[in-house]
Amino acid sequence: MLVFILGGARSGKSQAAESLAQSAGLPVTYVATAVAADDEFQTRVAEHRRRRPPEWETVEEPVAVTAAVAARPGRTLIADCLGFLVSNILFGTPSDPDDKASESAPPTAEAAERRAIKMVEELAVVAARQEGLVIVVSNEVGQGVVPPYPAGRLFRDVLGRANQIVAAHAQQVLYMVAGIPLILRDSLAGEVTRG
């Protein structure tokens, strides 16, 4: 089963995902897509880690999220977050072997966009069919101003498409506002805790 949780910055997305994971009654794996590149972000990552129960498995996977999900059937998986996954695919990460192979000739924006959308489609299909529970967390970035630079617009547009793809495959879609889940889709009525 696939649950999709999205919202703005500090809206309570990750906490909602963690709460849902704890109530599922299955072993939990947290698939972290962020790469902590500076001290401030390392502090944020440490805060996330402190909240998680010690028995939860953590997998740091900035790009191959679909493989990480597929390799763990019968569990609850939290993929946090789709925004970082899209960013890592579009702009590369030090741990992405495809990025290292193309250091001499970086991919065009169009090629990076196609790769990101393809990988998100694969993740959505695998997550929706996965035995157990998969919770994908993402940022809603389409409600702000248009970014003033091309890379920002590319990220916003691709993440918007990625959010639509995952939402289309999800049995449940929650939109977080000020720590409160707004239920956008609930094909399994009654299984999501409100408020």
C-alpha positions, 0 to 999 in steps of 0.5 A: 500500500502507498501513502503519499504525504506532502506539504510545505516546509515545516508543515509536519510531513515527516512527523505524520509519516513517522506516526503512521509508520509506528501505528502500522505494526510492522518493522520500519525502514526509513529511506533517507534521500537527503545528502547533508552537505553543510553543518546546518543541514547535518543538524537537521538530519540529526534532529530527524534521527533523534526522533526515530525509535532505535529499532528502526532501520535507516537506509541513506539512499539519495538516488536508488530509492526504488531498489531500496523499497523493492528489497524490503517487502512486508515492512513499513518504509518511509521514503523521505523525501521525494524533493531531495530525490528529484534534486539528486537526480536532476543535479547529481550527488557524489554517491550517484554512479550515473553522475560520476560517469557523466562528469565530463559531459553533464546531461542536458536539463531535458535528459535529467528531467526525463531520467527523474520522471522515469525514476519517480514513475518506477518508484510509484509503481513499485511502492503501490504494489509493495507488500507492507506499507510505503509512505512517500513524503514530498514538498509542495513547491507550486504555491510560491513565487516562480523561481527567478533562475532556470534551475529553480524553475526546472526543480519546481516543475519536475517535482510538481510532475513527480508529486502528481505521479506518486499521488496518482498511484497512492491509495491515500494522499495527505496534505499537511498544513500546520501539523494537521493532515488534510485527507485528499484521497482515502481509498481505505477510509478509517485507517488514517488517524486525523488530527 
